[in-house]
Amino acid sequence: MRKNCFCILFVCVFMNASLAQKGLEWMPTWERSVLDSVMNLHYLNQENYIPDSKTLIRVNKGMISSNVHIASKDSHFLTLLDIVQPFRLTDSMLIPNVQEWINKEHIFLAKSLIKSIYGEENAKNWGNYVRYLSKEEVEKNFNADTVICISLPPMYEEYYAKPYPYCQVLIIQKEERGCLPMYFLYDEEGKKNLDQHIIAMMSSLRYGEEKPLLRKLINEDVVFFVPNPQQKKQNIIR
């Protein structure tokens, strides 16, 4: 009995140490599990920025809702992390090739965002509204495969989230890991130091080198694909 208790304690301590090393311990359990176990993303706290998960912030009347955000200490710049809902067993039944789809999810999200802001007609030419970072920038800053940048028009009356009339979006993606949209909200003062803020946020998140081994979250019906050459016919586990 004591041996079992010791084993459980050891596992808990090990997991907490692992999360601390990745800088994710400030996040709620579900969001932390997605970034750690599914995406293997590391967070490095930046000077003059405060991570927080106590307040739910809605952007543009519910365009996104996130309780995981990083604020500058002067309150002129705010980054929201829109952690994407993982696939469930029912999703795998509707989508023939889950692994291929999730590797293109960043494109789907970019198109959906442009459609919601600029309208369906403009969304047909969504490529005109985005900019891809170079391969060198992507690997250096995020250890990712793709980063899409989207500048949204100012909203002086409705605001994206008060008191921020400006918004830029960065969607980072890595094969077999999924993607993470980052919403940069800022006011007039934040605009003056925008490059400095974005550089700091680009230095805060990075994909780990190793592929995550754990692909199971809290709920039993949540599934994730396992990139394993020996499992050609079965890309998901429960």
Stockholm file with secondary structure:
# STOCKHOLM 1.0

chainA/1-238         MRKNCFCILFVCVFMNASLAQKGLEWMPTWERSVLDSVMNLHYLNQENYIPDSKTLIRVNKGMISSNVHIASKDSHFLTLLDIVQPFRLTDSMLIPNVQEWINKEHIFLAKSLIKSIYGEENAKNWGNYVRYLSKEEVEKNFNADTVICISLPPMYEEYYAKPYPYCQVLIIQKEERGCLPMYFLYDEEGKKNLDQHIIAMMSSLRYGEEKPLLRKLINEDVVFFVPNPQQKKQNIIR
#=GR chainA/1-238 SS CHHHHHHHHHHHHHHHHHHHHTTCTTSCHHHHHIIIIIICEEECCCTTEEEECSSCEEETTTTEEESCEEEETTSSEEEEECCCCCCBHHHHHHSSCHHHHHTTHHHHHHHHHHHHHHCHHHHTTGGGGEEECCHHHHHHHHSCSEEEEEECCCCSSSCSBTTBCEEEEEEEEETTTEEEEEEEEECHHHHHTHHHHHHHHHTTEEECSSCCCCCCCSSTTBCEECCCTTCSSCCEEC
#=GC SS_cons         CHHHHHHHHHHHHHHHHHHHHTTCTTSCHHHHHIIIIIICEEECCCTTEEEECSSCEEETTTTEEESCEEEETTSSEEEEECCCCCCBHHHHHHSSCHHHHHTTHHHHHHHHHHHHHHCHHHHTTGGGGEEECCHHHHHHHHSCSEEEEEECCCCSSSCSBTTBCEEEEEEEEETTTEEEEEEEEECHHHHHTHHHHHHHHHTTEEECSSCCCCCCCSSTTBCEECCCTTCSSCCEEC
//
